[in-house]
């Protein structure tokens, strides 16, 4: 049961990062992107290349977590999941400290819960 919960939580964190990638790479200058990141149209337009790069990195985090979910070796899969969840936690801590405190809750908390579940399972 706990293993299933850990897989679900890791999958949820992966999906969250694919959604963030979509926001940053596709919706950055749209009303949805502006609202999500609290920006003006001018700021979004001037930073859209940087945002797309940032989105790509979020996509890599999501891809790494999916890799950890589908890897055929349970031991290696766990190591992959722990690594990428740790990367998400570091990114959330840095983002929370430098950009927006809510990043700790929105990205950090799900990753922390998933990591705890993976380690306990």
C-alpha positions in Angstrom: 0.0 0.0 0.0 2.7 2.5 1.0 4.6 1.7 -2.2 1.5 2.6 -4.3 1.2 5.8 -2.3 4.8 6.7 -3.0 4.4 6.0 -6.7 1.3 8.2 -6.8 3.1 11.0 -5.1 6.1 10.8 -7.3 3.8 10.8 -10.3 2.0 13.9 -9.0 5.3 15.8 -8.5 6.3 14.8 -12.1 2.9 16.0 -13.5 3.3 19.3 -11.5 6.7 19.9 -13.1 5.3 19.2 -16.6 2.6 21.7 -15.9 5.1 24.3 -14.7 7.1 23.6 -17.9 4.0 24.3 -19.9 3.3 27.5 -18.0 6.8 28.7 -18.5 7.3 27.7 -22.1 3.9 28.2 -23.6 1.7 30.3 -21.4 4.3 32.8 -20.0 2.9 35.8 -21.8 -0.8 34.8 -21.7 -3.2 36.0 -19.0 -2.9 32.6 -17.3 0.9 32.9 -17.2 0.8 36.5 -16.1 -1.5 35.6 -13.2 0.4 32.5 -12.2 3.7 34.4 -11.9 2.3 37.8 -10.9 3.9 39.7 -13.8 3.0 42.5 -16.1 2.8 41.8 -19.9 6.0 43.9 -20.3 8.0 41.9 -17.8 6.7 38.7 -19.3 7.7 39.7 -22.9 11.2 40.8 -21.8 11.8 37.5 -19.9 10.1 34.9 -22.1 13.4 33.4 -23.4 14.6 33.0 -19.8 11.3 31.5 -18.8 11.4 29.0 -21.6 14.8 27.9 -20.4 13.6 27.6 -16.9 10.6 25.6 -18.1 12.9 23.2 -19.9 14.6 22.5 -16.6 11.3 21.8 -15.0 10.5 19.4 -17.8 13.8 17.6 -17.1 12.8 17.2 -13.4 9.5 15.7 -14.5 11.1 13.4 -17.0 13.6 12.2 -14.4 10.8 11.4 -12.0 8.9 9.5 -14.7 12.2 7.6 -15.5 12.3 6.7 -11.8 8.7 5.4 -12.0 9.3 3.1 -15.0 12.8 1.8 -14.4 12.7 -2.0 -14.3 15.0 -2.3 -11.3 13.2 -1.4 -8.1 16.5 -0.5 -6.4 17.7 1.8 -9.2 14.2 3.3 -9.6 14.2 4.3 -5.9 17.6 5.9 -6.3 16.5 7.8 -9.3 13.3 9.0 -7.5 15.3 10.1 -4.5 17.8 12.0 -6.6 15.2 13.9 -8.6 13.0 14.6 -5.6 16.1 16.0 -3.9 16.7 18.2 -6.9 13.1 19.5 -6.7 13.6 20.2 -3.0 16.8 22.1 -3.6 15.1 24.1 -6.4 12.1 24.8 -4.2 14.3 26.0 -1.3 16.2 28.3 -3.6 13.1 29.6 -5.3 11.4 30.1 -1.9 14.4 32.0 -0.6 15.0 34.2 -3.7 11.8 34.5 -5.7 8.5 33.7 -4.0 8.0 32.0 -0.6 5.0 30.1 -1.9 7.3 28.0 -4.0 8.2 26.2 -0.8 4.6 25.1 -0.3 3.6 24.6 -3.9 6.7 22.6 -5.1 8.6 21.8 -1.9 5.9 20.2 0.2 4.7 17.7 -2.5 8.3 16.7 -3.2 9.0 16.3 0.6 5.9 14.1 1.0 6.9 12.0 -2.0 10.4 11.7 -0.8 9.3 10.6 2.7 6.9 8.0 1.1 9.7 6.7 -1.2 12.1 6.3 1.7 9.6 4.6 4.0 8.3 2.3 1.2 
